[in-house]
Amino acid sequence: MIHLLTTGGTIASTASDQGRNVAGALSADHLMERIGAAMGDEHPVQSESLLQKPSNAISLQDLWRIAERCEALLGEAATEGIVITHGTDTLEDTAWFLQQALGDCRRPVVVTGSQRALHETGSDAPRNLVDAIRAASAPESRGQGVLVVFDEEIHSATLVRKMSSYRLAGFGSPGYGPIGQIDGAALRYALRARPADPVPRGEVIPRVDILTAAIDGTCLIDAAVTDGARGLVIDALGRGQVPPDWVPAIERASSAGIPIAVTSSTGSGPVRTVYEYIGSLESIIAVGALPAGALTARQARILLIMLLSAGASRAELAAGLTRVAGWPAD
């Protein structure tokens, strides 16, 4: 049995009187009715409306709830796989969180959505949902962790990013490409993901803020800490650089026990200590910052939240932020 968990988004939209999309209006049953002709009797699917909201409204509490439901279903012997429909704005965040929470999943967990609503001309919703169900049913999808299926491609949840605000080819994996392709009913994997063990998480969800570095950008580190942030992610320049006047604020926050992860805003590639000057990654590590490898700022934030919720030590935070869960291998 494939379990379909719907959370809303464009794929579950209806048209408003003004001709705009009302995201999340369709229930799981309505969604299955609309794609029933395309799916036929190929795979038995049990549908469940877990949430009905646009993905900009997905909360951290929602992520915890989705993971708990997946864990419960994966514990049932009859579950062959799980498909989660989601709005595209934060689809990569939920997929990444589930990858960290579930590890290799034992059975496939596949996340999908659409760039066009079902009522729009040329909607990609039926194709993406059918493909996701096929991927979740395929034995070769097992052990690959959480997958994202979109536009006839299969991506690792670790690598996938939203690449376009409107095009049907809305998602990609910068620097790697998809790990597999879907051609009708045929699946072909060129790579296999390497999911790591699940990251433990607690019940109390701490606040972690993202701050973006830019030329002469205002340093809001002190303000974020004063306002209650329990962790920070700096989306830095290039290999992990920040403006020189950010360094004292990073030192103050780190000395106060606030973990600060550093990511690159370039879109592809890790941070690395290749420069030596005030504001370089080397200089901010020296005052307490933690490099986050090739993680995006949004990935590092979610991982830092999970680790902090479980009471991780500074050493555990440093090790956790350099995890490579899900990176593909030949």
C-alpha angles and dihedrals in degrees: 000000000000114000116213113203114187123199102174128252132133092315088065097041131129127196120263124219087260092055096253126124121263100208119219096012095126121078124223092260092051090050092052091048090055094052097035094103092054093046099041114173094317095120131006109244129191111200129207131179103223096167136356109203143105110271094244085070096053108122134201087251087057090053091052089049094049091049093049091051091049091049091052093049093045087056091062115090092217093060112104095174146328130240120196121194115207143166112267099232093076100013092114091052094054092044091050092048091050090048090056094042098045106032112196090352094214087234124044119276111193127186122200143157139160140254092214127046121242092255094053122095112263094012114187092202099097094045094047094047094047090048091049092052090050091049092049090051096049118102090215090063091065119108094019096106121227115350133198117213118197135148093358092306131113117215134185110246088230095061106030122110134175103253104179135033093216116003119108088236086067101152137051142159107240113222094008113042125211120329091218147010133223118215108180106298093345123097122196123187117198093176137023124223120232107217117194127217117294118274112238117238134194132216099250109076113209124212116252121179131204118222120190121217118220140155106299087348115174111255108233097173096108091045093051092050092046089049092056109270111157093195139012138211118202112204093209137194122269112319093004107300129152132186110282094246091061092068098080091048091051089051092049093050094045092048088053090057098258110140113225119198119197123211135171120253091205095097097235134045136036132277113254139176099249098130135060116205138095107298095021119128089253091056096049093045085056089060095045111282119141119222113228100201114218096340118127118237091255092050093048091049093053093045092047090050091051093047094046091048088058093050097251118185122234090261090051091048091051092050094043094053091058095052115133097201110164101014107147127245132196 
